[in-house]
Amino acid sequence: MDPAAILTGDLIASTRAPDGGEASLSILATLAADLERWTGQPTRFTRFRGDGWQFLLGTPGLCLRAALLVAARLAAARATPTRLAIGIGRIDHAGSRDLSDARGSALTAAGHALDTLPRGRHWAMAGGKEWQAAIIALAEWHATGWTAEQAEAVAMALAPDPGTQSALAARLGITRQAWAARIAGAGLSAWEPALHVFESSRVTGVP
């Protein structure tokens, strides 16, 4: 069975948010739906324990892009941030209607990674290769530095076939130069090699 990725998390200090984190969970649900549309694979977005969430990626190499999109979309909306864990492994049962009764090593790995996050860390990866987990840790640190404007540009640029810089700038009502400045300030080009390697190689040795 081919490996899959589970992204799971829970919101940070959601009880202090005026809406209890509902805006963030709505953003995450929309992102999961977009990933489903882009890949043609079900993501089965699921909420649990109030402010917990998870979804499935049938193509595990997309997990880095998905994690960056999670951070970018939440930051762009100035919404409540989330902890995030990626689990790589098998999906033995994808659930009846969603992931609430799903089974498999990917789910176990994601849950364990989330439950054992070290103090001061908000992202983790389990079940993949060591260098990939290290890149996920670096991605967490980098994404926390994005402004809302940079994050908005990153979220658009990370979509498949996003269009030209001029078209993207027009969607935001800014000049092409301003768009380029936002992307450069966010350092997105530095992630292109890592995204390529993640998406063009096996993420795990699971048979």
Secondary structure as UniProt FT lines:
FT   STRAND          4..11
FT   TURN            12..13
FT   HELIX           14..16
FT   TURN            18..21
FT   HELIX           22..39
FT   STRAND          46..48
FT   TURN            49..51
FT   STRAND          52..57
FT   HELIX           60..62
FT   HELIX           63..76
FT   TURN            77..78
FT   STRAND          84..89
FT   HELIX           99..101
FT   HELIX           105..115
FT   TURN            119..120
FT   STRAND          123..126
FT   HELIX           130..143
FT   TURN            144..145
FT   HELIX           148..157
FT   HELIX           165..172
FT   HELIX           176..186
FT   HELIX           188..191
FT   HELIX           192..200
//
